[in-house]
Amino acid sequence: MRLADKVAIITGSAGGMGRLAAELFASEGASVVVTDIAEKEGEETARTIRDSGGKSIFIEANVAIEDEVERMVEATIDAYGRVDILYNNAGIMPAEDASVTDLSEATWDRVMDINLKSAFLCSKYTLPHMVKQGKGSIINVASFVAFMGCTVAQDAYTASKGGMLSLTKSFAVQYGRHGIRCNAICPGPIETPLLRVLWTSEEARDLRLDRIPLGRFGEAKDIVYMALYLASDESSWTTGAWLMVDGGISSNYF
Ligand SMILES: NC(=O)c1ccc[n+]([C@@H]2O[C@H](COP(=O)([O-])OP(=O)(O)OC[C@H]3O[C@@H](n4cnc5c(N)ncnc54)[C@H](O)[C@@H]3O)[C@@H](O)[C@H]2O)c1
């Protein structure tokens, strides 16, 4: 088993890619803390893992609120005694995110809080435990959009994911000597509900599909298998990396 005896916190794991990651990590031997604001779906994710013989608990927490994150990490330590993997996956892409002059301050703040401040808060409370253990892996979910401009702009989302890349480098450099690695995954367009909000028509969908050299949208498992590698000791000499998992879209000029 690739994650035997490890304890993983996966934020935003009640649904989408986080849920698949929770199930996969548990099947590879990790004890998984499912954490999310969606209580019913989060409980269900943890229960499904337990029902298939894995170890998992659900802890409700909003990753943008410091007290809730602190409580979530404490509850993880109470339940499992350590934390080896922090997978900063929770994120939003609201329809009202837009180009700078059409973007409200409220939307900017909300996106920054959930997509970027969350990684600061979760790392703030997890890192001291990893330092004590002398080992840990932090996985930050960024996006290919952090590298590219887009005429259909979502400026808050793009900036939040750029911030994830910078934090990744900074944590990797500061904590490498403590045996703690920090890497970012940059997914391309993955067929999830988060992406489908952009497909207002078949034309809008095809416009995006045409840009992908591998000829298909990504699937959740394309990202989650990269996360599994980063969570495991197989990646023990990889830190500060920005890993594009994007079907080649960011390599495509035209
Ligand atoms: N889907 C894509 O095409 C794509 C592309 C690039 C990057 N990403 C990133 O991948 C990550 C996962 O995306 P997804 O498509 O699985 O999204 P999703 O919307 O399916 O799942 C996100 C989860 O985060 C939870 N969440 C939202 N706000 C929260 C909060 N304040 N506190 C705790 N949990 C919260 C939601 O309840 C949900 O369970 C996100 O960071 C997203 O930005 C997605």
The ligand as an ORCA input file, in Angstrom:
! r2SCAN-3c Opt
* xyz 0 1
  N     -12.578     21.294    -12.182
  C     -11.586     21.857    -12.865
  O     -11.592     21.921    -14.086
  C     -10.403     22.418    -12.120
  C      -9.323     22.910    -12.872
  C      -8.224     23.438    -12.201
  C      -8.218     23.474    -10.825
  N      -9.279     22.996    -10.110
  C      -9.222     23.063     -8.656
  O      -9.348     21.765     -8.095
  C      -9.931     21.851     -6.786
  C     -11.119     20.912     -6.679
  O     -12.035     21.246     -7.701
  P     -13.365     20.389     -8.013
  O     -13.604     20.556     -9.445
  O     -13.259     19.024     -7.439
  O     -14.430     21.267     -7.207
  P     -15.855     20.891     -6.546
  O     -16.671     22.135     -6.566
  O     -16.431     19.663     -7.180
  O     -15.459     20.533     -5.038
  C     -14.957     21.521     -4.168
  C     -15.267     21.122     -2.738
  O     -14.804     22.195     -1.897
  C     -15.797     22.427     -0.910
  N     -15.698     23.799     -0.390
  C     -16.080     24.937     -1.001
  N     -15.902     25.979     -0.172
  C     -15.381     25.484      0.977
  C     -14.986     26.056      2.204
  N     -15.100     27.373      2.424
  N     -14.498     25.261      3.174
  C     -14.397     23.914      2.973
  N     -14.761     23.312      1.832
  C     -15.250     24.089      0.848
  C     -17.117     22.169     -1.616
  O     -18.176     21.926     -0.676
  C     -16.773     20.946     -2.464
  O     -17.010     19.744     -1.762
  C     -10.285     23.335     -6.604
  O      -9.257     23.960     -5.865
  C     -10.320     23.865     -8.026
  O     -10.063     25.241     -8.082
  C     -10.379     22.473    -10.732
*
